[in-house]
Amino acid sequence: MDDLLGGPGAARAGLLAHPLAVPRRVAEAAVDAEGVRERKKRSLPSVLIVYLNLALWLFPDQGMGQCLRELAAGLPQLAREPARWRNAASTSISKARERVGPGVMRQILEHLAGPLGSQADLWRGRRVCAVDGTTVKVPDTEENAACFGGPKSSPFPLLRLLVLAECATKSIIDAVACAYATGERTVVHRLLGSLRPGMLVLFDRGFCSHLFFRDAAATGADLIFRVSASFKLTPLPGPAAVLDDGTYLAELKPRRKRDGPPITVRVIEYSITTRALGKGKTTSEVFCLVTNLTDPETAPALELAALYARRWKIEVLYKAVKIDLNGARPVLRSGHADTVLAEIWSLLALFQILLRLADAAITAHLDDGGDPIDLEQISIKNARGALRRTIGQATTQLTEMTQAMTAFTEDVLSTLTPRRPRRTAARKRKARRGSKIKTFRVAYSIVPHPLAPRTAQPRAA
């Protein structure tokens, strides 16, 4: 317990009373690495601001002063005069957050980031991950508008966020943030340092190019890109280009000679057929995937097509971050660009804390002989509620990490969500009030399109 920013009453500090939270040594190392350690005695030391940034997302419906008071009982050793920072003014807190900057919270996120999946979550020995982007609204100040920008249709400046996440657990592996004007295809190169051999990374449309494919493949990771109908793919000449399963080999050609030689890729084209009782059959447009997994024996086309659907897990991650954790504040609170970045790294760090605590709760439950529980059954919103309720138990003297973790585990496992059943009806608009929609069972199947009839249907635009 000495390793944590704890002491008597640390349970009230919440994040600090659990074994998988941010240890004090990590917070201090991040502060020292960024060179923002205070040189003189301050009522709001930099290490305290690290935990305050996390508490702002644990209590998004409260102001900065109130969040600081939530930490007051658990962190008395950070200041010789706790009353001074317990009742600090909002302007003083804002200046302290500006002084600390975004780099410290970025390092905290890097400490918490990483895959959580087990061997059972791997596909043929590969960890399935996904990359996708989103935008986040920031306050409409002159500094934010100049730094982040945004479309004329948006009343707020927008921050662009790209995340590399594990599909099985939605755990964040890496993330980058930039101005709205910087395109996803430009900033995605900053994620290449986190790609590793043994990963299978799924990319949405718009990311595939010769240059990026070359750099991503050089990391040793396996890649699957979806491409649109306008993306030119010409089969290699000769019968060897057509593989046994009907997929074919093509070349990604460079724009310039200095970009290197053409890259041979495997192209998989398929459509989705929907069969509904009493409704007949419908067939989707043709989807097209490009991959460096060129052997049909070790990477069957139908398995890759079914695997690509896991990319939507990252949309669930964005829903948890932008709505479940940020629902009370659809717009961030900071009027300065640096503290905006500190906010977004703190938000992702809290998501990782909750995910790790939920995973630890499941592990403890299974070790006690409990029934199997999937991580998806634990809602991030419920996990945050359990953590907040654990914080409120400071009066029960939960000073031991094991006791605090037990309280969190019992709370979070009492609010499990049921496993999502299979869809029984196609998506449709809401019926008129009073009318009934008959439910019916729907079956989906993947229909491969070999090279010969590849022009029978248009590809997805």
C-alpha positions as CSV (number, residue, x, y, z in Angstrom):
1,M,0.0,0.0,0.0
2,D,3.0,2.3,0.5
3,D,3.5,2.2,-3.2
4,L,0.2,3.9,-3.9
5,L,-0.8,7.5,-3.2
6,G,-2.8,6.3,-0.3
7,G,-2.5,6.3,3.4
8,P,-5.4,6.5,5.8
9,G,-8.5,7.4,3.9
10,A,-7.1,6.4,0.5
11,A,-10.3,4.6,-0.3
12,R,-11.9,8.0,-0.7
13,A,-9.4,8.8,-3.3
14,G,-10.8,5.9,-5.3
15,L,-8.3,5.3,-8.0
16,L,-5.6,5.0,-5.4
17,A,-7.2,2.3,-3.3
18,H,-7.1,-0.5,-5.9
19,P,-4.1,-2.7,-6.9
20,L,-4.3,-1.9,-10.6
21,A,-4.6,1.9,-10.2
22,V,-1.7,4.3,-11.0
23,P,1.1,3.8,-8.4
24,R,2.7,6.9,-6.9
25,R,6.0,6.0,-8.4
26,V,4.5,6.0,-11.9
27,A,2.9,9.4,-11.4
28,E,6.2,10.9,-10.0
29,A,8.2,9.4,-12.8
30,A,5.9,10.9,-15.4
31,V,6.1,14.3,-13.7
32,D,9.9,14.1,-13.6
33,A,10.2,12.9,-17.2
34,E,8.2,15.9,-18.4
35,G,10.2,18.3,-16.2
36,V,7.2,19.8,-14.5
37,R,8.1,19.0,-10.9
38,E,7.6,22.1,-8.9
39,R,10.8,23.8,-7.7
40,K,9.3,25.5,-4.7
41,K,6.6,24.7,-2.2
42,R,3.1,24.8,-3.9
43,S,-0.3,24.2,-2.5
44,L,-1.2,22.2,-5.7
45,P,1.8,20.0,-6.5
46,S,2.1,18.3,-9.9
47,V,1.6,14.8,-8.6
48,L,-1.8,15.8,-7.1
49,I,-2.8,17.3,-10.5
50,V,-2.2,13.9,-12.1
51,Y,-4.9,12.3,-9.9
52,L,-7.1,15.3,-10.2
53,N,-7.2,15.0,-14.0
54,L,-8.4,11.4,-13.5
55,A,-10.9,12.4,-10.9
56,L,-12.4,15.0,-13.3
57,W,-13.7,12.1,-15.4
58,L,-14.6,10.0,-12.4
59,F,-16.9,12.9,-11.4
60,P,-17.7,14.6,-14.7
61,D,-20.8,16.2,-13.3
62,Q,-18.8,18.1,-10.7
63,G,-16.6,21.1,-10.9
64,M,-12.8,21.1,-10.5
65,G,-13.0,22.4,-6.9
66,Q,-15.5,19.7,-5.9
67,C,-13.3,17.0,-7.5
68,L,-10.3,18.3,-5.6
69,R,-12.3,18.0,-2.3
70,E,-13.1,14.3,-3.2
71,L,-9.3,13.7,-3.2
72,A,-8.7,15.7,0.0
73,A,-9.3,12.9,2.4
74,G,-7.0,10.4,0.6
75,L,-4.0,12.6,-0.2
76,P,-3.1,14.6,2.9
77,Q,0.6,13.7,2.6
78,L,1.0,15.6,-0.7
79,A,0.8,19.0,1.0
80,R,1.8,20.2,4.4
81,E,-1.3,22.4,4.5
82,P,-4.1,20.3,3.0
83,A,-6.7,23.0,3.7
84,R,-5.0,25.3,1.2
85,W,-5.6,22.9,-1.8
86,R,-8.8,21.4,-0.4
87,N,-10.4,24.8,-0.9
88,A,-8.4,26.1,-3.8
89,A,-10.0,28.4,-6.3
90,S,-10.9,27.2,-9.8
91,T,-8.5,29.7,-11.4
92,S,-5.6,28.3,-9.3
93,I,-6.6,24.8,-10.3
94,S,-6.7,25.7,-14.0
95,K,-3.3,27.3,-13.8
96,A,-1.9,24.2,-12.1
97,R,-3.3,22.0,-14.9
98,E,-1.7,24.3,-17.5
99,R,1.6,24.0,-15.7
100,V,1.5,20.2,-15.7
101,G,0.5,20.0,-19.3
102,P,-0.6,17.0,-21.5
103,G,2.7,15.0,-21.6
104,V,2.3,13.7,-18.0
105,M,-1.2,12.3,-18.7
106,R,0.1,10.8,-22.0
107,Q,2.7,8.9,-20.1
108,I,0.1,7.7,-17.6
109,L,-2.0,6.4,-20.5
110,E,1.0,4.6,-21.9
111,H,1.5,2.9,-18.5
112,L,-2.1,1.7,-18.5
113,A,-2.4,0.8,-22.2
114,G,-1.9,-2.7,-23.6
115,P,-3.9,-5.8,-24.5
116,L,-5.8,-7.7,-21.9
117,G,-7.0,-10.7,-23.9
118,S,-6.0,-14.3,-23.1
119,Q,-4.8,-17.0,-25.4
120,A,-8.5,-18.0,-26.0
121,D,-9.1,-14.6,-27.6
122,L,-6.4,-15.1,-30.3
123,W,-7.2,-16.0,-33.9
124,R,-4.8,-18.7,-35.1
125,G,-2.2,-17.3,-32.7
126,R,-2.7,-13.7,-33.7
127,R,-4.1,-10.9,-31.5
128,V,-6.9,-9.2,-33.5
129,C,-6.8,-5.3,-33.2
130,A,-8.5,-2.5,-35.0
131,V,-7.7,1.1,-36.0
132,D,-10.3,3.8,-36.5
133,G,-10.8,7.5,-35.8
134,T,-13.4,9.8,-34.4
135,T,-13.8,13.5,-33.4
136,V,-14.4,15.1,-30.0
137,K,-15.9,18.6,-29.4
138,V,-13.8,21.1,-27.5
139,P,-14.8,24.5,-26.0
140,D,-15.2,27.3,-28.5
141,T,-12.3,29.5,-27.5
142,E,-9.9,31.4,-29.7
143,E,-7.0,29.2,-28.7
144,N,-8.9,26.0,-29.3
145,A,-10.2,27.2,-32.6
146,A,-6.7,28.2,-33.8
147,C,-5.2,24.9,-32.6
148,F,-7.8,22.3,-33.6
149,G,-10.1,24.0,-36.1
150,G,-13.1,22.2,-37.5
151,P,-15.7,22.3,-40.3
152,K,-17.9,25.3,-40.8
153,S,-21.0,23.1,-40.0
154,S,-19.7,22.5,-36.5
155,P,-20.4,25.2,-33.8
156,F,-17.4,23.9,-31.8
157,P,-13.8,23.2,-32.7
158,L,-13.1,19.5,-33.1
159,L,-10.2,17.3,-32.0
160,R,-9.4,14.3,-34.1
161,L,-8.6,11.0,-32.3
162,L,-7.3,7.8,-33.6
163,V,-7.1,4.6,-31.5
164,L,-5.5,1.2,-31.9
165,A,-7.4,-1.2,-29.7
166,E,-7.7,-4.9,-29.0
167,C,-11.0,-6.2,-30.5
168,A,-11.6,-8.9,-27.9
169,T,-11.5,-6.7,-24.8
170,K,-11.6,-3.1,-26.3
171,S,-8.4,-2.4,-24.5
172,I,-6.5,0.6,-25.8
173,I,-3.0,-0.2,-27.1
174,D,-2.2,3.3,-28.5
175,A,-3.9,6.5,-29.4
176,V,-3.0,9.8,-31.2
177,A,-4.8,13.2,-31.1
178,C,-4.4,16.0,-33.6
179,A,-6.1,19.0,-35.2
180,Y,-9.2,18.3,-37.2
181,A,-7.5,19.6,-40.4
182,T,-5.0,16.7,-40.2
183,G,-6.4,13.8,-42.0
184,E,-6.6,10.2,-40.6
185,R,-4.4,8.9,-43.4
186,T,-1.7,11.3,-42.3
187,V,-1.8,10.8,-38.5
188,V,-2.2,7.0,-38.6
189,H,1.5,6.7,-39.3
190,R,2.1,7.7,-35.7
191,L,0.5,4.4,-34.6
192,L,3.0,2.3,-36.4
193,G,5.4,2.2,-33.4
194,S,2.8,0.1,-31.5
195,L,2.3,-2.6,-34.2
196,R,4.1,-5.8,-33.4
197,P,4.5,-9.3,-34.9
198,G,1.7,-11.5,-33.8
199,M,-0.9,-8.8,-34.4
200,L,-3.6,-8.9,-37.0
201,V,-4.7,-5.3,-37.5
202,L,-8.0,-4.3,-39.2
203,F,-8.3,-1.0,-41.0
204,D,-11.4,0.8,-42.4
205,R,-11.7,2.2,-45.9
206,G,-9.5,5.2,-46.7
207,F,-6.3,3.9,-44.9
208,C,-4.9,1.7,-47.6
209,S,-2.1,3.0,-49.8
210,H,1.2,1.6,-51.0
211,L,3.3,3.8,-48.7
212,F,1.3,3.0,-45.5
213,F,0.9,-0.7,-46.4
214,R,4.7,-0.9,-46.9
215,D,5.5,0.8,-43.5
216,A,2.8,-1.1,-41.6
217,A,4.0,-4.5,-43.0
218,A,7.6,-3.7,-42.0
219,T,6.5,-3.8,-38.4
220,G,5.8,-7.6,-38.7
221,A,2.1,-7.3,-38.1
222,D,-0.5,-8.9,-40.4
223,L,-2.9,-6.4,-42.0
224,I,-6.4,-6.4,-43.4
225,F,-7.7,-3.3,-45.2
226,R,-11.1,-2.7,-46.6
227,V,-11.0,-0.7,-49.9
228,S,-13.7,1.0,-51.9
229,A,-14.8,0.6,-55.5
230,S,-12.6,3.5,-56.6
231,F,-9.4,1.7,-55.3
232,K,-7.7,0.2,-58.4
233,L,-6.8,-3.5,-58.0
234,T,-5.6,-5.4,-61.1
235,P,-4.9,-9.2,-60.8
236,L,-1.3,-10.3,-61.5
237,P,-0.8,-11.8,-64.9
238,G,-0.8,-15.6,-65.3
239,P,-2.9,-18.4,-63.7
240,A,-0.8,-18.4,-60.5
241,A,-2.5,-15.1,-59.5
242,V,-5.8,-16.9,-58.9
243,L,-5.6,-18.9,-55.6
244,D,-7.4,-22.2,-54.8
245,D,-10.2,-20.5,-52.9
246,G,-11.0,-18.0,-55.6
247,T,-9.1,-15.0,-54.1
248,Y,-6.4,-13.5,-56.2
249,L,-3.1,-11.7,-56.0
250,A,-2.7,-8.1,-57.1
251,E,-0.1,-5.3,-56.7
252,L,-0.1,-2.1,-54.8
253,K,1.9,0.2,-57.1
254,P,3.9,3.2,-55.6
255,R,3.2,6.7,-56.7
256,R,7.0,7.4,-57.0
257,K,9.9,5.1,-57.8
258,R,11.7,6.1,-54.6
259,D,8.8,4.7,-52.5
260,G,9.9,1.2,-53.3
261,P,8.8,-1.7,-55.5
262,P,5.2,-2.8,-55.9
263,I,3.7,-4.9,-53.1
264,T,1.9,-8.1,-53.7
265,V,-1.3,-8.4,-51.8
266,R,-4.2,-10.9,-51.6
267,V,-7.7,-9.6,-52.5
268,I,-10.8,-11.1,-51.0
269,E,-14.2,-10.2,-52.4
270,Y,-17.5,-11.3,-50.8
271,S,-21.1,-10.2,-50.1
272,I,-23.5,-10.8,-47.2
273,T,-26.7,-12.7,-47.8
274,T,-29.6,-12.2,-45.4
275,R,-32.4,-14.8,-45.1
276,A,-35.5,-13.9,-43.1
277,L,-38.5,-16.2,-42.6
278,G,-41.3,-14.9,-44.8
279,K,-39.2,-12.0,-46.2
280,G,-37.1,-13.7,-48.8
281,K,-33.4,-13.2,-49.4
282,T,-31.4,-10.0,-49.8
283,T,-27.7,-9.6,-50.9
284,S,-25.4,-6.8,-50.0
285,E,-22.9,-5.0,-52.2
286,V,-19.6,-6.6,-52.7
287,F,-17.0,-6.0,-50.0
288,C,-13.3,-6.0,-50.8
289,L,-10.5,-6.8,-48.4
290,V,-6.7,-6.4,-49.1
291,T,-4.3,-8.4,-46.9
292,N,-0.7,-9.6,-46.7
293,L,-1.9,-13.0,-45.6
294,T,-1.5,-14.6,-49.0
295,D,-1.8,-18.3,-48.0
296,P,-5.4,-19.7,-48.2
297,E,-4.4,-22.7,-46.1
298,T,-3.3,-20.7,-43.0
299,A,-5.7,-17.8,-43.6
300,P,-9.0,-19.0,-45.2
301,A,-10.9,-16.3,-47.0
302,L,-14.2,-16.9,-45.2
303,E,-12.5,-16.7,-41.8
304,L,-10.9,-13.4,-42.7
305,A,-14.3,-12.0,-43.9
306,A,-16.0,-13.0,-40.7
307,L,-13.0,-11.7,-38.7
308,Y,-13.3,-8.3,-40.3
309,A,-16.7,-7.8,-38.6
310,R,-14.8,-7.5,-35.3
311,R,-13.6,-4.1,-36.3
312,W,-16.9,-2.7,-35.0
313,K,-15.7,-3.4,-31.5
314,I,-13.8,-0.1,-31.7
315,E,-17.1,1.7,-32.3
316,V,-18.3,0.2,-28.9
317,L,-15.1,1.6,-27.4
318,Y,-15.9,5.1,-28.7
319,K,-19.4,4.8,-27.4
320,A,-18.1,3.9,-23.9
321,V,-15.6,6.8,-24.0
322,K,-17.7,9.5,-25.6
323,I,-21.1,8.7,-24.2
324,D,-20.9,6.5,-21.1
325,L,-18.0,8.3,-19.5
326,N,-18.5,11.7,-21.2
327,G,-22.3,11.8,-21.4
328,A,-22.6,14.6,-18.8
329,R,-20.1,16.7,-20.8
330,P,-20.6,16.4,-24.6
331,V,-18.0,19.2,-24.9
332,L,-14.7,19.1,-23.0
333,R,-14.1,21.7,-20.2
334,S,-10.7,23.2,-21.1
335,G,-10.3,26.4,-22.9
336,H,-6.6,25.9,-23.6
337,A,-5.1,23.4,-26.2
338,D,-2.7,21.8,-23.8
339,T,-5.3,21.1,-21.1
340,V,-7.6,19.8,-23.8
341,L,-5.0,17.2,-24.7
342,A,-4.5,16.4,-21.0
343,E,-8.3,15.9,-20.7
344,I,-8.4,13.4,-23.6
345,W,-5.5,11.4,-22.3
346,S,-7.1,11.4,-18.8
347,L,-10.4,10.2,-20.3
348,L,-8.7,7.3,-22.1
349,A,-6.6,6.5,-19.0
350,L,-9.7,6.3,-16.8
351,F,-11.3,4.0,-19.4
352,Q,-8.2,1.7,-19.1
353,I,-8.3,1.8,-15.3
354,L,-12.0,0.7,-15.3
355,L,-11.3,-2.0,-17.8
356,R,-8.3,-3.3,-15.8
357,L,-10.3,-3.2,-12.6
358,A,-13.2,-5.1,-14.3
359,D,-10.8,-7.7,-15.6
360,A,-9.3,-8.1,-12.1
361,A,-12.8,-8.5,-10.7
362,I,-13.5,-11.3,-13.1
363,T,-10.2,-13.0,-12.3
364,A,-11.0,-12.9,-8.6
365,H,-14.5,-14.2,-9.2
366,L,-13.2,-17.1,-11.2
367,D,-10.4,-17.9,-8.7
368,D,-13.2,-18.2,-6.1
369,G,-14.9,-20.9,-8.2
370,G,-17.6,-18.6,-9.7
371,D,-19.4,-19.1,-13.0
372,P,-17.6,-17.9,-16.1
373,I,-18.2,-14.2,-16.9
374,D,-17.3,-12.3,-20.1
375,L,-15.7,-8.9,-19.8
376,E,-18.4,-7.6,-22.2
377,Q,-20.9,-8.3,-19.4
378,I,-19.4,-5.5,-17.3
379,S,-20.6,-2.1,-18.4
380,I,-18.0,0.7,-18.2
381,K,-20.7,3.0,-16.8
382,N,-21.5,0.4,-14.1
383,A,-17.8,0.0,-13.3
384,R,-17.4,3.7,-12.8
385,G,-20.5,3.7,-10.6
386,A,-19.0,0.9,-8.6
387,L,-15.7,2.8,-8.2
388,R,-17.5,5.9,-7.1
389,R,-19.5,3.9,-4.5
390,T,-16.3,2.3,-3.3
391,I,-14.8,5.8,-2.8
392,G,-17.7,6.7,-0.6
393,Q,-16.8,3.9,1.9
394,A,-13.9,5.9,3.4
395,T,-15.7,5.9,6.7
396,T,-15.5,2.0,6.8
397,Q,-11.7,2.2,7.0
398,L,-11.0,0.3,3.7
399,T,-7.3,1.0,4.0
400,E,-6.1,-2.4,2.6
401,M,-6.0,-2.9,-1.1
402,T,-7.5,-6.3,-0.9
403,Q,-10.5,-5.0,1.0
404,A,-11.0,-2.2,-1.4
405,M,-10.8,-4.5,-4.4
406,T,-13.2,-7.0,-2.8
407,A,-15.7,-4.1,-2.3
408,F,-15.3,-3.1,-6.0
409,T,-15.6,-6.7,-7.2
410,E,-18.8,-7.3,-5.2
411,D,-20.3,-4.1,-6.5
412,V,-19.5,-4.4,-10.1
413,L,-20.5,-8.1,-10.3
414,S,-23.9,-7.2,-8.9
415,T,-24.7,-5.1,-12.0
416,L,-23.8,-7.4,-14.8
417,T,-25.5,-6.9,-18.1
418,P,-26.9,-10.0,-19.9
419,R,-25.1,-11.4,-22.8
420,R,-26.4,-9.9,-26.0
421,P,-28.6,-12.4,-27.9
422,R,-28.4,-12.9,-31.6
423,R,-30.4,-10.5,-33.7
424,T,-33.8,-11.8,-34.6
425,A,-34.9,-9.1,-37.0
426,A,-33.3,-6.8,-39.5
427,R,-32.8,-3.2,-38.5
428,K,-35.7,-0.9,-39.4
429,R,-37.3,2.4,-38.5
430,K,-39.4,2.7,-35.4
431,A,-43.0,1.6,-36.0
432,R,-45.8,4.1,-35.5
433,R,-47.3,4.3,-32.1
434,G,-49.7,1.4,-31.4
435,S,-48.5,-0.7,-34.3
436,K,-46.7,-4.0,-33.8
437,I,-43.7,-5.3,-35.6
438,K,-43.6,-9.1,-36.0
439,T,-40.2,-10.5,-35.0
440,F,-38.6,-13.2,-37.1
441,R,-35.4,-15.0,-37.2
442,V,-32.7,-13.7,-39.6
443,A,-29.7,-15.7,-40.8
444,Y,-26.6,-14.1,-42.3
445,S,-24.1,-15.9,-44.5
446,I,-20.9,-14.8,-46.3
447,V,-20.9,-15.4,-50.0
448,P,-17.4,-15.4,-51.5
449,H,-16.9,-13.9,-55.0
450,P,-14.1,-15.7,-56.9
451,L,-12.2,-13.9,-59.5
452,A,-14.2,-14.9,-62.5
453,P,-17.6,-13.2,-61.6
454,R,-15.9,-10.3,-59.7
455,T,-17.7,-7.7,-61.8
456,A,-21.2,-9.1,-61.3
457,Q,-22.0,-6.6,-58.6
458,P,-20.6,-3.2,-57.7
459,R,-18.2,-3.0,-54.8
460,A,-19.1,-1.0,-51.7
461,A,-18.5,2.7,-52.4
